[in-house]
Amino acid sequence: MPHELAHGVRTQTIFALTSPRSGTMSLAELLKRNAPQYHVVHEIHVNRWNPGMQGPAIYDHTTGHLDAVRALLRRKRRAIDWYRRPVYIETSNAFLKSYWDLAPEFFPQTKVFHLIRHPLECARSTANREIWVSERGQYPYYRGRDGRQYRWWALTGLEPIFSSFDLSHITLFQFWLIHWIEIENRAMEYLQRFDMHARCLTLHTPQDLNSPQSAAAIMDFIGVGQAGEVLLPGVQNRTPGSETLLGDDELRQCRDVVAALPVTYLEIFQREPYAKQPWAPLLSKS
């Protein structure tokens, strides 16, 4: 049986609904500075004790090997309770990639942060990071049950959304833009299917991570009262030697992606929390 806190109360959990390069490191830093009594984790890489739910977990979720994913989640639930902290917060972007629809079985009363970054900025930044890491021979891959090689931190490309594209002919930027669109569709489905809207705090990044008012709302959301000023993160996870710059080429590549996608993947961007964002028209066929 998993270890529990006093009086049989299990550790409260908070996860993140988000894509890579969306401000999760800054969010984790803000939480660590202002809620040291909580156990805050940003990214978990290879950890047999507390699985990070990247890599093979993404493949198994995509291909329907859900018993394997559940086995990892049982281990994760035990590890979280073992920490014996009142609240466990994980800002990793793995949640929507490998276990969002299984999470209620193991974390029924969880809360979630929904971090949303400009989709083209997010795709450009993620592509830049992959290039930078790959040039140093450090980008991790794994082999799925089919023997093929997959990116550790990404969806597999086997997901239905990718069937609208020839993956051998799309750019890295386009791959990560399609990835972002799929992740946001999963976020909306998760919130709707499991009635999570009241237990979700939406953050538009990076602006909401640099705002004292938003920072105070974050602390209130996690149940930490602040007697004084909230300490802002003061850290950015920049890719050395590259800038997240958008130009005509990114806009053209975005238009090509939008034109190829079924409209069902784009409908969410006509509603909140997306519709009022200045970039929302980029994800419309009209």
C-alpha positions in Angstrom: 0.0 0.0 0.0 1.3 3.5 -0.7 2.5 5.6 2.1 0.0 8.4 3.1 0.1 11.5 5.1 -1.3 11.7 8.6 -5.0 10.8 9.0 -4.9 8.8 5.7 -4.9 11.9 3.5 -3.1 11.4 0.3 -0.7 14.0 -1.1 -2.5 16.6 -3.2 -1.2 16.7 -6.8 -1.0 19.5 -9.4 0.1 18.8 -13.0 0.6 20.9 -16.1 -1.3 20.9 -19.4 1.2 22.3 -21.9 3.6 21.8 -24.7 7.4 21.9 -24.5 9.0 25.4 -24.3 5.9 27.0 -22.7 7.4 28.3 -19.5 7.2 25.3 -17.2 10.7 25.9 -15.9 9.9 29.4 -14.9 6.6 28.3 -13.3 8.6 25.7 -11.3 11.1 28.3 -10.2 8.2 30.6 -9.0 6.6 27.8 -7.1 9.9 26.7 -5.4 10.6 30.2 -4.3 7.2 30.9 -2.8 6.0 27.4 -1.7 9.1 25.7 -0.2 6.8 23.4 1.9 5.6 21.7 -1.3 7.5 19.2 -3.4 7.9 20.9 -6.8 9.4 19.0 -9.8 10.1 20.4 -13.2 11.3 17.6 -15.5 11.9 14.0 -14.6 14.3 12.3 -17.0 15.2 8.7 -16.2 13.9 7.9 -12.8 12.7 4.3 -12.0 11.3 5.5 -8.6 9.1 8.3 -10.0 8.6 7.8 -13.7 8.8 10.9 -15.9 6.2 9.5 -18.3 8.1 10.5 -21.4 9.7 8.2 -24.0 8.2 4.7 -24.1 5.2 5.9 -22.0 4.2 8.1 -24.9 4.5 5.3 -27.4 2.6 2.9 -25.2 -0.2 5.4 -24.7 -0.4 6.1 -28.4 -0.4 2.5 -29.5 -2.9 1.3 -26.9 -0.5 -0.5 -24.5 -2.4 1.1 -21.6 -1.5 -1.6 -19.0 2.1 -0.6 -19.3 1.2 3.1 -18.8 -0.9 2.2 -15.8 2.0 0.2 -14.2 4.1 3.4 -14.4 1.4 5.5 -12.9 1.0 3.1 -10.0 4.7 3.5 -9.3 4.4 7.3 -9.7 1.5 7.5 -7.3 3.5 5.5 -4.7 6.5 7.8 -5.1 4.4 10.9 -4.7 2.8 9.7 -1.5 6.3 8.6 -0.2 7.6 12.2 -0.4 5.1 12.9 2.5 4.6 16.5 1.5 1.1 18.1 1.6 1.2 19.0 -2.1 3.2 17.6 -5.1 3.5 19.8 -8.2 5.0 18.6 -11.4 5.4 21.1 -14.2 6.6 18.6 -16.8 4.9 18.7 -20.2 4.5 14.9 -20.2 0.9 14.9 -18.8 -0.9 15.4 -22.1 1.5 13.3 -24.1 1.2 10.0 -22.2 -1.4 9.8 -19.4 -4.0 12.6 -19.4 -7.0 10.2 -19.9 -5.7 7.7 -17.3 -4.7 10.3 -14.7 -8.2 10.4 -13.0 -7.7 6.7 -12.0 -4.7 7.6 -9.9 -5.1 11.3 -9.2 -8.8 11.9 -9.0 -8.7 15.2 -7.1 -5.8 16.8 -8.9 -5.5 20.4 -10.1 -3.9 21.5 -13.3 -2.1 24.6 -14.7 -2.8 25.2 -18.4 0.1 27.0 -19.9 -0.5 28.5 -23.3 2.3 30.1 -25.4 2.0 31.7 -28.9 1.9 28.6 -31.1 4.4 29.8 -33.7 6.8 31.0 -31.0 6.5 27.7 -29.2 7.1 25.7 -32.4 10.1 27.8 -33.4 11.6 27.6 -29.9 11.1 23.8 -29.6 12.7 23.3 -33.1 15.6 25.5 -32.1 16.1 23.5 -28.9 16.0 20.2 -30.8 18.6 21.4 -33.3 20.9 22.7 -30.6 20.7 19.5 -28.6 21.0 17.3 -31.7 24.1 19.2 -32.9 25.8 18.1 -29.6 24.8 14.5 -30.0 22.7 14.7 -26.9 19.1 14.4 -28.2 17.6 11.3 -26.6 15.7 8.7 -28.7 14.2 5.3 -27.8 12.8 2.4 -29.7 9.1 1.6 -29.7 7.7 -1.9 -29.6 7.8 -1.8 -33.4 11.6 -1.4 -33.4 11.5 2.1 -34.8 13.2 5.1 -33.3 11.2 7.9 -31.7 12.0 11.3 -30.0 12.0 11.0 -26.2 10.2 14.3 -25.6 7.7 14.2 -28.4 4.5 12.6 -29.6 5.3 9.7 -31.9 3.9 10.9 -35.2 1.6 7.9 -35.2 -1.2 10.0 -33.7 -4.2 10.6 -36.0 -3.5 14.3 -36.4 -0.2 13.5 -38.2 -2.0 11.4 -40.8 -2.9 14.5 -42.8 0.8 15.0 -43.5 3.8 13.3 -45.2 6.1 13.4 -42.2 9.1 13.1 -44.5 8.3 16.4 -46.2 7.3 18.7 -43.3 9.8 20.9 -41.6 10.9 20.6 -37.9 9.0 23.8 -37.2 5.8 22.3 -38.8 6.2 19.1 -36.8 6.3 21.0 -33.6 3.4 23.3 -34.6 1.2 20.2 -35.4 2.4 18.8 -32.0 1.2 22.0 -30.3 -2.2 21.9 -31.9 -2.7 18.3 -30.8 -1.6 19.0 -27.3 -4.1 21.9 -27.0 -6.9 19.7 -28.4 -6.1 17.2 -25.7 -6.1 19.9 -23.0 -9.6 20.9 -24.0 -10.8 17.3 -24.1 -9.3 16.6 -20.7 -10.9 19.6 -19.1 -14.3 18.8 -20.7 -14.4 15.0 -20.2 -13.4 15.1 -16.5 -15.1 18.4 -15.6 -11.8 20.0 -14.6 -12.5 23.7 -15.5 -13.0 24.7 -11.8 -9.7 23.0 -10.9 -7.7 24.6 -13.7 -5.7 27.8 -13.8 -5.0 29.1 -17.3 -1.7 31.0 -17.8 -0.7 32.8 -21.0 3.0 32.7 -21.1 5.4 34.3 -20.7 3.4 37.3 -19.6 1.5 35.7 -16.8 4.8 34.4 -15.3 6.2 37.9 -15.1 3.1 39.6 -13.6 2.9 40.1 -9.8 -0.9 39.9 -10.1 -0.8 36.6 -11.9 1.9 35.3 -9.6 -0.4 36.0 -6.6 -3.3 34.2 -8.4 -0.9 31.2 -8.8 -0.1 31.1 -5.1 -3.8 31.4 -4.3 -4.6 28.5 -6.7 -2.1 26.2 -4.9 -3.4 27.2 -1.5 -0.5 29.3 -0.3 -1.4 32.6 1.4 1.2 35.3 0.9 1.9 37.9 3.6 4.3 39.8 1.4 5.3 40.2 -2.2 5.5 37.1 -4.4 9.0 36.4 -5.7 8.9 36.2 -9.5 10.9 33.4 -11.2 13.7 35.5 -12.6 14.9 32.6 -14.8 14.4 31.8 -18.4 15.2 28.4 -20.1 16.9 30.0 -23.2 18.5 28.0 -25.9 22.2 29.2 -26.3 23.0 30.9 -29.5 19.4 31.1 -30.9 16.5 33.5 -30.7 12.8 32.8 -31.2 12.2 34.9 -34.2 9.2 34.7 -36.5 9.2 35.8 -40.1 7.4 35.3 -43.4 8.6 31.7 -43.7 7.1 30.7 -40.4 3.8 32.3 -41.4 3.8 30.5 -44.7 4.6 27.1 -43.0 1.8 27.8 -40.6 -0.7 28.4 -43.4 0.3 25.2 -45.1 -0.3 23.3 -41.8 -3.7 24.9 -41.3 -4.7 24.2 -44.9 -3.9 20.5 -44.6 -5.6 20.0 -41.2 -9.2 18.9 -40.8 -11.2 21.8 -39.3 -12.1 19.7 -36.3 -8.5 20.3 -35.0 -8.9 24.1 -35.3 -12.4 24.7 -33.9 -11.1 25.1 -30.3 -9.1 28.2 -31.2 -12.3 30.1 -32.0 -13.3 29.8 -28.3 -11.7 30.8 -25.0 -9.0 30.6 -23.7 -7.7 31.1 -27.2 -10.1 33.3 -29.2 -8.9 36.7 -27.8 -5.3 36.0 -28.3 -3.8 38.0 -31.2 -2.4 34.8 -32.8 -5.8 33.0 -32.9 -6.6 34.0 -36.5 -3.5 32.2 -37.7 -5.2 28.9 -36.8 -8.4 29.6 -38.7 -9.1 28.4 -42.3 -11.2 31.6 -43.0 
